[in-house]
Amino acid sequence: MSQKTEKPKKKEEPKVYTYYEIKGDKIIRKLKKCPRCGSFMAQHKGPRPRWTCGGCSYTEYSGIEKTSEHK
Ligand SMILES: [Zn+2]
């Protein structure tokens, strides 16, 4: 005789307007808004981390410090 008392927990996470992903103690921005047209931008990791807008193809590099800049 064996009784199965397993209850699968269904956790429905409400969709909130948060575009952040928490990894450990770091908060990663998942989506960014285009400063031009206001559409959500897609993040590309390679070869350089950048954000591109699907609306107006606006591209913004992120996380890169200007190191190769002439003074
Ligand atoms: Zn745009």
N, CA, C, O and the ligand as a Tripos MOL2 file, in Angstrom:
@<TRIPOS>MOLECULE
protein
  285   283    72     0     0
PROTEIN
NO_CHARGES

@<TRIPOS>ATOM
      1 N           0.8440   -1.2050    0.0000 N.3       1 MET1
      2 CA          0.0000    0.0000    0.0000 C.3       1 MET1
      3 C           0.8760    1.2510    0.0000 C.2       1 MET1
      4 O           1.8300    1.3970    0.7640 O.2       1 MET1
      5 N           0.5120    2.0780   -0.8450 N.am      2 SER2
      6 CA          1.2890    3.3210   -0.9030 C.3       2 SER2
      7 C           0.3720    4.4840   -1.2590 C.2       2 SER2
      8 O          -0.4010    4.4550   -2.2170 O.2       2 SER2
      9 N           0.5030    5.4560   -0.4660 N.am      3 GLN3
     10 CA         -0.3580    6.6290   -0.7290 C.3       3 GLN3
     11 C           0.4820    7.7790   -1.2640 C.2       3 GLN3
     12 O           1.5040    8.1710   -0.7000 O.2       3 GLN3
     13 N           0.0070    8.2780   -2.3500 N.am      4 LYS4
     14 CA          0.7490    9.3960   -2.9260 C.3       4 LYS4
     15 C           0.0900   10.7040   -2.5160 C.2       4 LYS4
     16 O          -1.0520   11.0090   -2.8610 O.2       4 LYS4
     17 N           0.8460   11.4240   -1.7910 N.am      5 THR5
     18 CA          0.2790   12.7060   -1.3280 C.3       5 THR5
     19 C           1.0820   13.8750   -1.8950 C.2       5 THR5
     20 O           1.3390   14.8880   -1.2450 O.2       5 THR5
     21 N           1.4520   13.6600   -3.1430 N.am      6 GLU6
     22 CA          2.2260   14.7390   -3.7500 C.3       6 GLU6
     23 C           1.2950   15.7740   -4.3650 C.2       6 GLU6
     24 O           0.3890   15.4640   -5.1390 O.2       6 GLU6
     25 N           1.5540   16.9660   -3.9970 N.am      7 LYS7
     26 CA          0.7160   18.0350   -4.5510 C.3       7 LYS7
     27 C           1.5950   19.0010   -5.3370 C.2       7 LYS7
     28 O           2.3650   19.7720   -4.7650 O.2       7 LYS7
     29 N           1.4670   18.9430   -6.6290 N.am      8 PRO8
     30 CA          2.2650   19.8650   -7.4590 C.3       8 PRO8
     31 C           1.8730   21.3120   -7.2210 C.2       8 PRO8
     32 O           0.7230   21.7190   -7.3850 O.2       8 PRO8
     33 N           2.8530   22.0380   -6.8390 N.am      9 LYS9
     34 CA          2.5530   23.4440   -6.5300 C.3       9 LYS9
     35 C           2.5860   24.2710   -7.8030 C.2       9 LYS9
     36 O           3.5910   24.3380   -8.5120 O.2       9 LYS9
     37 N           1.4820   24.8750   -8.0560 N.am     10 LYS10
     38 CA          1.4360   25.7310   -9.2400 C.3      10 LYS10
     39 C           1.5000   27.1870   -8.8030 C.2      10 LYS10
     40 O           0.5840   27.7370   -8.1910 O.2      10 LYS10
     41 N           2.6210   27.7650   -9.1500 N.am     11 LYS11
     42 CA          2.7930   29.1720   -8.7490 C.3      11 LYS11
     43 C           2.6120   30.0600   -9.9600 C.2      11 LYS11
     44 O           3.4150   30.0630  -10.8930 O.2      11 LYS11
     45 N           1.5670   30.7850   -9.9090 N.am     12 GLU12
     46 CA          1.3410   31.6970  -11.0270 C.3      12 GLU12
     47 C           1.9200   33.0500  -10.7090 C.2      12 GLU12
     48 O           1.4650   33.7660   -9.8170 O.2      12 GLU12
     49 N           2.9340   33.3690  -11.4680 N.am     13 GLU13
     50 CA          3.5510   34.6700  -11.2210 C.3      13 GLU13
     51 C           2.8500   35.7420  -12.0360 C.2      13 GLU13
     52 O           2.7850   35.6750  -13.2630 O.2      13 GLU13
     53 N           2.3450   36.6990  -11.3480 N.am     14 PRO14
     54 CA          1.6620   37.7930  -12.0480 C.3      14 PRO14
     55 C           2.6300   38.5970  -12.8900 C.2      14 PRO14
     56 O           3.7590   38.8890  -12.4940 O.2      14 PRO14
     57 N           2.1450   38.9360  -14.0500 N.am     15 LYS15
     58 CA          3.0140   39.6970  -14.9370 C.3      15 LYS15
     59 C           2.9950   41.1650  -14.5430 C.2      15 LYS15
     60 O           2.0270   41.8930  -14.7620 O.2      15 LYS15
     61 N           4.0750   41.5450  -13.9730 N.am     16 VAL16
     62 CA          4.1900   42.9350  -13.5620 C.3      16 VAL16
     63 C           5.0940   43.6520  -14.5620 C.2      16 VAL16
     64 O           5.8670   43.0340  -15.2940 O.2      16 VAL16
     65 N           4.9730   44.9180  -14.5650 N.am     17 TYR17
     66 CA          5.7850   45.6790  -15.5010 C.3      17 TYR17
     67 C           7.1930   45.8780  -14.9570 C.2      17 TYR17
     68 O           7.6540   46.9900  -14.6950 O.2      17 TYR17
     69 N           7.8380   44.7460  -14.8060 N.am     18 THR18
     70 CA          9.2250   44.8280  -14.3580 C.3      18 THR18
     71 C          10.1060   44.1670  -15.3970 C.2      18 THR18
     72 O           9.8440   43.0490  -15.8410 O.2      18 THR18
     73 N          11.0940   44.8380  -15.7530 N.am     19 TYR19
     74 CA         11.9820   44.3050  -16.7810 C.3      19 TYR19
     75 C          13.3700   44.0990  -16.2130 C.2      19 TYR19
     76 O          14.3870   44.4510  -16.8110 O.2      19 TYR19
     77 N          13.3600   43.5140  -15.0350 N.am     20 TYR20
     78 CA         14.6400   43.2610  -14.3950 C.3      20 TYR20
     79 C          14.7680   41.7930  -14.0460 C.2      20 TYR20
     80 O          13.8030   41.1430  -13.6420 O.2      20 TYR20
     81 N          15.9370   41.3020  -14.2030 N.am     21 GLU21
     82 CA         16.1920   39.9230  -13.8370 C.3      21 GLU21
     83 C          17.2370   39.9060  -12.7390 C.2      21 GLU21
     84 O          18.3120   40.4920  -12.8660 O.2      21 GLU21
     85 N          16.9020   39.2280  -11.6700 N.am     22 ILE22
     86 CA         17.8110   39.2240  -10.5360 C.3      22 ILE22
     87 C          18.6610   37.9650  -10.5620 C.2      22 ILE22
     88 O          18.1510   36.8500  -10.4540 O.2      22 ILE22
     89 N          19.9310   38.1570  -10.7030 N.am     23 LYS23
     90 CA         20.8480   37.0220  -10.6860 C.3      23 LYS23
     91 C          21.7730   37.1840   -9.4970 C.2      23 LYS23
     92 O          22.6920   38.0030   -9.5050 O.2      23 LYS23
     93 N          21.5090   36.3900   -8.4790 N.am     24 GLY24
     94 CA         22.3220   36.5080   -7.2720 C.3      24 GLY24
     95 C          22.0090   37.8250   -6.5860 C.2      24 GLY24
     96 O          20.9020   38.0410   -6.0920 O.2      24 GLY24
     97 N          22.9760   38.6760   -6.5640 N.am     25 ASP25
     98 CA         22.7410   39.9840   -5.9590 C.3      25 ASP25
     99 C          22.8850   41.0810   -7.0150 C.2      25 ASP25
    100 O          23.1200   42.2510   -6.7160 O.2      25 ASP25
    101 N          22.7320   40.6380   -8.2600 N.am     26 LYS26
    102 CA         22.8480   41.6100   -9.3450 C.3      26 LYS26
    103 C          21.5140   41.7520  -10.0520 C.2      26 LYS26
    104 O          20.8010   40.7770  -10.2910 O.2      26 LYS26
    105 N          21.2110   42.9540  -10.3680 N.am     27 ILE27
    106 CA         19.9640   43.1980  -11.0880 C.3      27 ILE27
    107 C          20.2930   43.5140  -12.5430 C.2      27 ILE27
    108 O          21.0050   44.4660  -12.8610 O.2      27 ILE27
    109 N          19.7500   42.6870  -13.3920 N.am     28 ILE28
    110 CA         20.0310   42.8670  -14.8110 C.3      28 ILE28
    111 C          18.7970   43.4120  -15.5130 C.2      28 ILE28
    112 O          17.6920   42.8840  -15.3880 O.2      28 ILE28
    113 N          19.0170   44.4360  -16.2180 N.am     29 ARG29
    114 CA         17.9120   45.0390  -16.9490 C.3      29 ARG29
    115 C          17.5960   44.1940  -18.1730 C.2      29 ARG29
    116 O          18.4610   43.9460  -19.0130 O.2      29 ARG29
    117 N          16.3820   43.7680  -18.2600 N.am     30 LYS30
    118 CA         16.0300   42.8920  -19.3660 C.3      30 LYS30
    119 C          15.5940   43.6860  -20.5880 C.2      30 LYS30
    120 O          15.9890   43.3940  -21.7170 O.2      30 LYS30
    121 N          14.7890   44.6700  -20.3400 N.am     31 LEU31
    122 CA         14.3060   45.4410  -21.4690 C.3      31 LEU31
    123 C          14.5440   46.9240  -21.2460 C.2      31 LEU31
    124 O          14.4850   47.4410  -20.1300 O.2      31 LEU31
    125 N          14.8050   47.5540  -22.3210 N.am     32 LYS32
    126 CA         15.0830   48.9770  -22.2430 C.3      32 LYS32
    127 C          14.1820   49.6980  -23.2210 C.2      32 LYS32
    128 O          13.7940   49.1680  -24.2620 O.2      32 LYS32
    129 N          13.8730   50.8930  -22.8570 N.am     33 LYS33
    130 CA         13.0070   51.6590  -23.7490 C.3      33 LYS33
    131 C          13.8370   52.5570  -24.6440 C.2      33 LYS33
    132 O          14.8270   53.1600  -24.2310 O.2      33 LYS33
    133 N          13.3980   52.6170  -25.8640 N.am     34 CYS34
    134 CA         14.1180   53.4330  -26.8270 C.3      34 CYS34
    135 C          13.8860   54.9120  -26.5230 C.2      34 CYS34
    136 O          12.7460   55.3510  -26.3700 O.2      34 CYS34
    137 N          14.9590   55.6630  -26.4390 N.am     35 PRO35
    138 CA         14.8300   57.0890  -26.1610 C.3      35 PRO35
    139 C          14.2590   57.8480  -27.3480 C.2      35 PRO35
    140 O          13.8280   58.9940  -27.2210 O.2      35 PRO35
    141 N          14.2610   57.2090  -28.4720 N.am     36 ARG36
    142 CA         13.7710   57.8800  -29.6740 C.3      36 ARG36
    143 C          12.2750   57.7140  -29.8390 C.2      36 ARG36
    144 O          11.5260   58.6910  -29.8610 O.2      36 ARG36
    145 N          11.8440   56.4560  -29.9540 N.am     37 CYS37
    146 CA         10.4330   56.2180  -30.2660 C.3      37 CYS37
    147 C           9.6840   55.5880  -29.1050 C.2      37 CYS37
    148 O           8.4580   55.4850  -29.1410 O.2      37 CYS37
    149 N          10.4150   55.1630  -28.0660 N.am     38 GLY38
    150 CA          9.7360   54.6450  -26.8820 C.3      38 GLY38
    151 C           9.4420   53.1580  -26.9550 C.2      38 GLY38
    152 O           8.8380   52.5990  -26.0390 O.2      38 GLY38
    153 N           9.8590   52.5140  -28.0310 N.am     39 SER39
    154 CA          9.6340   51.0680  -28.1320 C.3      39 SER39
    155 C          10.6450   50.3220  -27.2770 C.2      39 SER39
    156 O          11.6850   50.8590  -26.8970 O.2      39 SER39
    157 N          10.3170   49.0910  -26.9890 N.am     40 PHE40
    158 CA         11.2450   48.3010  -26.1950 C.3      40 PHE40
    159 C          12.4020   47.8370  -27.0560 C.2      40 PHE40
    160 O          12.2430   47.4700  -28.2200 O.2      40 PHE40
    161 N          13.5470   47.8670  -26.4520 N.am     41 MET41
    162 CA         14.7430   47.5120  -27.1960 C.3      41 MET41
    163 C          15.1690   46.0950  -26.8490 C.2      41 MET41
    164 O          14.8710   45.5760  -25.7730 O.2      41 MET41
    165 N          15.8670   45.4920  -27.7820 N.am     42 ALA42
    166 CA         16.3650   44.1290  -27.5710 C.3      42 ALA42
    167 C          17.8480   44.1880  -27.2560 C.2      42 ALA42
    168 O          18.6020   44.9820  -27.8180 O.2      42 ALA42
    169 N          18.2320   43.3250  -26.3430 N.am     43 GLN43
    170 CA         19.6260   43.3300  -25.9280 C.3      43 GLN43
    171 C          20.4070   42.2840  -26.7020 C.2      43 GLN43
    172 O          19.9730   41.1440  -26.8660 O.2      43 GLN43
    173 N          21.5480   42.6970  -27.1630 N.am     44 HIS44
    174 CA         22.4500   41.7660  -27.8380 C.3      44 HIS44
    175 C          23.7320   41.6790  -27.0350 C.2      44 HIS44
    176 O          24.3000   42.6810  -26.6000 O.2      44 HIS44
    177 N          24.1590   40.4530  -26.8600 N.am     45 LYS45
    178 CA         25.3390   40.2760  -26.0030 C.3      45 LYS45
    179 C          26.6430   40.3450  -26.7890 C.2      45 LYS45
    180 O          27.6640   40.8130  -26.2850 O.2      45 LYS45
    181 N          26.5930   39.8790  -28.0060 N.am     46 GLY46
    182 CA         27.8630   39.8460  -28.7440 C.3      46 GLY46
    183 C          27.7740   40.5100  -30.0890 C.2      46 GLY46
    184 O          26.6720   40.6970  -30.6040 O.2      46 GLY46
    185 N          28.8800   40.8700  -30.6720 N.am     47 PRO47
    186 CA         30.2270   40.8470  -30.0790 C.3      47 PRO47
    187 C          30.3790   41.9190  -28.9910 C.2      47 PRO47
    188 O          31.2320   41.8120  -28.1110 O.2      47 PRO47
    189 N          29.5550   42.9260  -29.0700 N.am     48 ARG48
    190 CA         29.5780   43.9510  -28.0270 C.3      48 ARG48
    191 C          28.1850   44.1070  -27.4470 C.2      48 ARG48
    192 O          27.2010   44.1350  -28.1860 O.2      48 ARG48
    193 N          28.0980   44.2080  -26.1210 N.am     49 PRO49
    194 CA         26.7910   44.3860  -25.5020 C.3      49 PRO49
    195 C          26.1410   45.6720  -25.9670 C.2      49 PRO49
    196 O          26.6820   46.7650  -25.8020 O.2      49 PRO49
    197 N          24.9680   45.5110  -26.5530 N.am     50 ARG50
    198 CA         24.3050   46.7030  -27.0620 C.3      50 ARG50
    199 C          22.8060   46.5020  -27.0560 C.2      50 ARG50
    200 O          22.2980   45.3850  -26.9580 O.2      50 ARG50
    201 N          22.1300   47.6080  -27.1630 N.am     51 TRP51
    202 CA         20.6790   47.5890  -27.2490 C.3      51 TRP51
    203 C          20.2680   48.0980  -28.6190 C.2      51 TRP51
    204 O          20.7730   49.1040  -29.1170 O.2      51 TRP51
    205 N          19.3310   47.3640  -29.2120 N.am     52 THR52
    206 CA         18.8360   47.8220  -30.4940 C.3      52 THR52
    207 C          17.3210   47.9210  -30.4550 C.2      52 THR52
    208 O          16.6290   47.0720  -29.8930 O.2      52 THR52
    209 N          16.8390   48.9770  -31.0660 N.am     53 CYS53
    210 CA         15.4020   49.1970  -31.0940 C.3      53 CYS53
    211 C          14.8120   48.5500  -32.3400 C.2      53 CYS53
    212 O          15.3600   48.6700  -33.4360 O.2      53 CYS53
    213 N          13.6940   47.8650  -32.1570 N.am     54 GLY54
    214 CA         13.0720   47.2190  -33.3020 C.3      54 GLY54
    215 C          12.2130   48.1880  -34.0960 C.2      54 GLY54
    216 O          11.8070   47.9020  -35.2220 O.2      54 GLY54
    217 N          11.9430   49.3410  -33.4920 N.am     55 GLY55
    218 CA         11.0990   50.3170  -34.1560 C.3      55 GLY55
    219 C          11.8700   51.1950  -35.1160 C.2      55 GLY55
    220 O          11.5250   51.3210  -36.2910 O.2      55 GLY55
    221 N          12.9270   51.8030  -34.5880 N.am     56 CYS56
    222 CA         13.6620   52.7540  -35.4200 C.3      56 CYS56
    223 C          15.1170   52.3290  -35.5840 C.2      56 CYS56
    224 O          15.9520   53.0940  -36.0650 O.2      56 CYS56
    225 N          15.4010   51.1140  -35.1820 N.am     57 SER57
    226 CA         16.7540   50.5440  -35.2910 C.3      57 SER57
    227 C          17.8020   51.4320  -34.6360 C.2      57 SER57
    228 O          18.9270   51.5710  -35.1160 O.2      57 SER57
    229 N          17.3950   52.0190  -33.5330 N.am     58 TYR58
    230 CA         18.3360   52.8180  -32.7540 C.3      58 TYR58
    231 C          19.2370   51.8810  -31.9590 C.2      58 TYR58
    232 O          18.7570   50.9410  -31.3260 O.2      58 TYR58
    233 N          20.5080   52.1320  -31.9930 N.am     59 THR59
    234 CA         21.4480   51.2550  -31.3050 C.3      59 THR59
    235 C          22.1720   52.0170  -30.2160 C.2      59 THR59
    236 O          22.6430   53.1370  -30.4150 O.2      59 THR59
    237 N          22.2480   51.3870  -29.0700 N.am     60 GLU60
    238 CA         22.9280   52.0260  -27.9540 C.3      60 GLU60
    239 C          23.8240   51.0100  -27.2620 C.2      60 GLU60
    240 O          23.3610   49.9750  -26.7840 O.2      60 GLU60
    241 N          25.0750   51.3150  -27.2200 N.am     61 TYR61
    242 CA         26.0050   50.4170  -26.5540 C.3      61 TYR61
    243 C          25.9200   50.6250  -25.0560 C.2      61 TYR61
    244 O          25.8200   51.7460  -24.5580 O.2      61 TYR61
    245 N          25.9630   49.4920  -24.3500 N.am     62 SER62
    246 CA         25.8200   49.5860  -22.9020 C.3      62 SER62
    247 C          26.9550   48.8530  -22.2060 C.2      62 SER62
    248 O          27.4680   47.8410  -22.6850 O.2      62 SER62
    249 N          27.3150   49.3890  -21.0870 N.am     63 GLY63
    250 CA         28.3220   48.7110  -20.2790 C.3      63 GLY63
    251 C          29.7230   48.8540  -20.8190 C.2      63 GLY63
    252 O          30.6290   48.1150  -20.4340 O.2      63 GLY63
    253 N          29.8950   49.7940  -21.7000 N.am     64 ILE64
    254 CA         31.2360   49.9820  -22.2500 C.3      64 ILE64
    255 C          31.7360   51.3870  -21.9220 C.2      64 ILE64
    256 O          31.0960   52.3940  -22.2250 O.2      64 ILE64
    257 N          32.8710   51.4070  -21.3100 N.am     65 GLU65
    258 CA         33.4460   52.7150  -21.0050 C.3      65 GLU65
    259 C          34.2820   53.1890  -22.1900 C.2      65 GLU65
    260 O          34.9400   52.4230  -22.8940 O.2      65 GLU65
    261 N          34.2100   54.4420  -22.3480 N.am     66 LYS66
    262 CA         34.9840   54.9930  -23.4510 C.3      66 LYS66
    263 C          36.4780   54.9910  -23.1070 C.2      66 LYS66
    264 O          36.9810   55.8410  -22.3730 O.2      66 LYS66
    265 N          37.1390   54.0190  -23.6610 N.am     67 THR67
    266 CA         38.5550   53.8840  -23.3490 C.3      67 THR67
    267 C          39.4150   54.3060  -24.5460 C.2      67 THR67
    268 O          40.5450   54.7710  -24.3980 O.2      67 THR67
    269 N          38.8450   54.1280  -25.7130 N.am     68 SER68
    270 CA         39.6240   54.4710  -26.8990 C.3      68 SER68
    271 C          39.1380   55.8060  -27.4710 C.2      68 SER68
    272 O          38.7150   55.9270  -28.6200 O.2      68 SER68
    273 N          39.2300   56.7610  -26.6100 N.am     69 GLU69
    274 CA         38.8030   58.0890  -27.0550 C.3      69 GLU69
    275 C          39.9730   59.0480  -27.0090 C.2      69 GLU69
    276 O          40.6950   59.1440  -26.0160 O.2      69 GLU69
    277 N          40.1350   59.7380  -28.0890 N.am     70 HIS70
    278 CA         41.2450   60.7040  -28.1370 C.3      70 HIS70
    279 C          40.8750   61.9780  -27.3920 C.2      70 HIS70
    280 O          39.7480   62.4670  -27.4650 O.2      70 HIS70
    281 N          41.8350   62.4800  -26.6950 N.am     71 LYS71
    282 CA         41.5720   63.6990  -25.9510 C.3      71 LYS71
    283 C          42.1500   64.8920  -26.6990 C.2      71 LYS71
    284 O          42.0340   66.0270  -26.2350 O.2      71 LYS71
    285 ZN         13.2710   53.3310  -31.4060 Zn       72 ZN72
@<TRIPOS>BOND
     1     1     2 1
     2     2     3 1
     3     3     4 2
     4     3     5 am
     5     5     6 1
     6     6     7 1
     7     7     8 2
     8     7     9 am
     9     9    10 1
    10    10    11 1
    11    11    12 2
    12    11    13 am
    13    13    14 1
    14    14    15 1
    15    15    16 2
    16    15    17 am
    17    17    18 1
    18    18    19 1
    19    19    20 2
    20    19    21 am
    21    21    22 1
    22    22    23 1
    23    23    24 2
    24    23    25 am
    25    25    26 1
    26    26    27 1
    27    27    28 2
    28    27    29 am
    29    29    30 1
    30    30    31 1
    31    31    32 2
    32    31    33 am
    33    33    34 1
    34    34    35 1
    35    35    36 2
    36    35    37 am
    37    37    38 1
    38    38    39 1
    39    39    40 2
    40    39    41 am
    41    41    42 1
    42    42    43 1
    43    43    44 2
    44    43    45 am
    45    45    46 1
    46    46    47 1
    47    47    48 2
    48    47    49 am
    49    49    50 1
    50    50    51 1
    51    51    52 2
    52    51    53 am
    53    53    54 1
    54    54    55 1
    55    55    56 2
    56    55    57 am
    57    57    58 1
    58    58    59 1
    59    59    60 2
    60    59    61 am
    61    61    62 1
    62    62    63 1
    63    63    64 2
    64    63    65 am
    65    65    66 1
    66    66    67 1
    67    67    68 2
    68    67    69 am
    69    69    70 1
    70    70    71 1
    71    71    72 2
    72    71    73 am
    73    73    74 1
    74    74    75 1
    75    75    76 2
    76    75    77 am
    77    77    78 1
    78    78    79 1
    79    79    80 2
    80    79    81 am
    81    81    82 1
    82    82    83 1
    83    83    84 2
    84    83    85 am
    85    85    86 1
    86    86    87 1
    87    87    88 2
    88    87    89 am
    89    89    90 1
    90    90    91 1
    91    91    92 2
    92    91    93 am
    93    93    94 1
    94    94    95 1
    95    95    96 2
    96    95    97 am
    97    97    98 1
    98    98    99 1
    99    99   100 2
   100    99   101 am
   101   101   102 1
   102   102   103 1
   103   103   104 2
   104   103   105 am
   105   105   106 1
   106   106   107 1
   107   107   108 2
   108   107   109 am
   109   109   110 1
   110   110   111 1
   111   111   112 2
   112   111   113 am
   113   113   114 1
   114   114   115 1
   115   115   116 2
   116   115   117 am
   117   117   118 1
   118   118   119 1
   119   119   120 2
   120   119   121 am
   121   121   122 1
   122   122   123 1
   123   123   124 2
   124   123   125 am
   125   125   126 1
   126   126   127 1
   127   127   128 2
   128   127   129 am
   129   129   130 1
   130   130   131 1
   131   131   132 2
   132   131   133 am
   133   133   134 1
   134   134   135 1
   135   135   136 2
   136   135   137 am
   137   137   138 1
   138   138   139 1
   139   139   140 2
   140   139   141 am
   141   141   142 1
   142   142   143 1
   143   143   144 2
   144   143   145 am
   145   145   146 1
   146   146   147 1
   147   147   148 2
   148   147   149 am
   149   149   150 1
   150   150   151 1
   151   151   152 2
   152   151   153 am
   153   153   154 1
   154   154   155 1
   155   155   156 2
   156   155   157 am
   157   157   158 1
   158   158   159 1
   159   159   160 2
   160   159   161 am
   161   161   162 1
   162   162   163 1
   163   163   164 2
   164   163   165 am
   165   165   166 1
   166   166   167 1
   167   167   168 2
   168   167   169 am
   169   169   170 1
   170   170   171 1
   171   171   172 2
   172   171   173 am
   173   173   174 1
   174   174   175 1
   175   175   176 2
   176   175   177 am
   177   177   178 1
   178   178   179 1
   179   179   180 2
   180   179   181 am
   181   181   182 1
   182   182   183 1
   183   183   184 2
   184   183   185 am
   185   185   186 1
   186   186   187 1
   187   187   188 2
   188   187   189 am
   189   189   190 1
   190   190   191 1
   191   191   192 2
   192   191   193 am
   193   193   194 1
   194   194   195 1
   195   195   196 2
   196   195   197 am
   197   197   198 1
   198   198   199 1
   199   199   200 2
   200   199   201 am
   201   201   202 1
   202   202   203 1
   203   203   204 2
   204   203   205 am
   205   205   206 1
   206   206   207 1
   207   207   208 2
   208   207   209 am
   209   209   210 1
   210   210   211 1
   211   211   212 2
   212   211   213 am
   213   213   214 1
   214   214   215 1
   215   215   216 2
   216   215   217 am
   217   217   218 1
   218   218   219 1
   219   219   220 2
   220   219   221 am
   221   221   222 1
   222   222   223 1
   223   223   224 2
   224   223   225 am
   225   225   226 1
   226   226   227 1
   227   227   228 2
   228   227   229 am
   229   229   230 1
   230   230   231 1
   231   231   232 2
   232   231   233 am
   233   233   234 1
   234   234   235 1
   235   235   236 2
   236   235   237 am
   237   237   238 1
   238   238   239 1
   239   239   240 2
   240   239   241 am
   241   241   242 1
   242   242   243 1
   243   243   244 2
   244   243   245 am
   245   245   246 1
   246   246   247 1
   247   247   248 2
   248   247   249 am
   249   249   250 1
   250   250   251 1
   251   251   252 2
   252   251   253 am
   253   253   254 1
   254   254   255 1
   255   255   256 2
   256   255   257 am
   257   257   258 1
   258   258   259 1
   259   259   260 2
   260   259   261 am
   261   261   262 1
   262   262   263 1
   263   263   264 2
   264   263   265 am
   265   265   266 1
   266   266   267 1
   267   267   268 2
   268   267   269 am
   269   269   270 1
   270   270   271 1
   271   271   272 2
   272   271   273 am
   273   273   274 1
   274   274   275 1
   275   275   276 2
   276   275   277 am
   277   277   278 1
   278   278   279 1
   279   279   280 2
   280   279   281 am
   281   281   282 1
   282   282   283 1
   283   283   284 2
@<TRIPOS>SUBSTRUCTURE
     1 MET1         2 RESIDUE 1 A MET
     2 SER2         6 RESIDUE 1 A SER
     3 GLN3        10 RESIDUE 1 A GLN
     4 LYS4        14 RESIDUE 1 A LYS
     5 THR5        18 RESIDUE 1 A THR
     6 GLU6        22 RESIDUE 1 A GLU
     7 LYS7        26 RESIDUE 1 A LYS
     8 PRO8        30 RESIDUE 1 A PRO
     9 LYS9        34 RESIDUE 1 A LYS
    10 LYS10       38 RESIDUE 1 A LYS
    11 LYS11       42 RESIDUE 1 A LYS
    12 GLU12       46 RESIDUE 1 A GLU
    13 GLU13       50 RESIDUE 1 A GLU
    14 PRO14       54 RESIDUE 1 A PRO
    15 LYS15       58 RESIDUE 1 A LYS
    16 VAL16       62 RESIDUE 1 A VAL
    17 TYR17       66 RESIDUE 1 A TYR
    18 THR18       70 RESIDUE 1 A THR
    19 TYR19       74 RESIDUE 1 A TYR
    20 TYR20       78 RESIDUE 1 A TYR
    21 GLU21       82 RESIDUE 1 A GLU
    22 ILE22       86 RESIDUE 1 A ILE
    23 LYS23       90 RESIDUE 1 A LYS
    24 GLY24       94 RESIDUE 1 A GLY
    25 ASP25       98 RESIDUE 1 A ASP
    26 LYS26      102 RESIDUE 1 A LYS
    27 ILE27      106 RESIDUE 1 A ILE
    28 ILE28      110 RESIDUE 1 A ILE
    29 ARG29      114 RESIDUE 1 A ARG
    30 LYS30      118 RESIDUE 1 A LYS
    31 LEU31      122 RESIDUE 1 A LEU
    32 LYS32      126 RESIDUE 1 A LYS
    33 LYS33      130 RESIDUE 1 A LYS
    34 CYS34      134 RESIDUE 1 A CYS
    35 PRO35      138 RESIDUE 1 A PRO
    36 ARG36      142 RESIDUE 1 A ARG
    37 CYS37      146 RESIDUE 1 A CYS
    38 GLY38      150 RESIDUE 1 A GLY
    39 SER39      154 RESIDUE 1 A SER
    40 PHE40      158 RESIDUE 1 A PHE
    41 MET41      162 RESIDUE 1 A MET
    42 ALA42      166 RESIDUE 1 A ALA
    43 GLN43      170 RESIDUE 1 A GLN
    44 HIS44      174 RESIDUE 1 A HIS
    45 LYS45      178 RESIDUE 1 A LYS
    46 GLY46      182 RESIDUE 1 A GLY
    47 PRO47      186 RESIDUE 1 A PRO
    48 ARG48      190 RESIDUE 1 A ARG
    49 PRO49      194 RESIDUE 1 A PRO
    50 ARG50      198 RESIDUE 1 A ARG
    51 TRP51      202 RESIDUE 1 A TRP
    52 THR52      206 RESIDUE 1 A THR
    53 CYS53      210 RESIDUE 1 A CYS
    54 GLY54      214 RESIDUE 1 A GLY
    55 GLY55      218 RESIDUE 1 A GLY
    56 CYS56      222 RESIDUE 1 A CYS
    57 SER57      226 RESIDUE 1 A SER
    58 TYR58      230 RESIDUE 1 A TYR
    59 THR59      234 RESIDUE 1 A THR
    60 GLU60      238 RESIDUE 1 A GLU
    61 TYR61      242 RESIDUE 1 A TYR
    62 SER62      246 RESIDUE 1 A SER
    63 GLY63      250 RESIDUE 1 A GLY
    64 ILE64      254 RESIDUE 1 A ILE
    65 GLU65      258 RESIDUE 1 A GLU
    66 LYS66      262 RESIDUE 1 A LYS
    67 THR67      266 RESIDUE 1 A THR
    68 SER68      270 RESIDUE 1 A SER
    69 GLU69      274 RESIDUE 1 A GLU
    70 HIS70      278 RESIDUE 1 A HIS
    71 LYS71      282 RESIDUE 1 A LYS
    72 ZN72       285 GROUP 0 **** ****
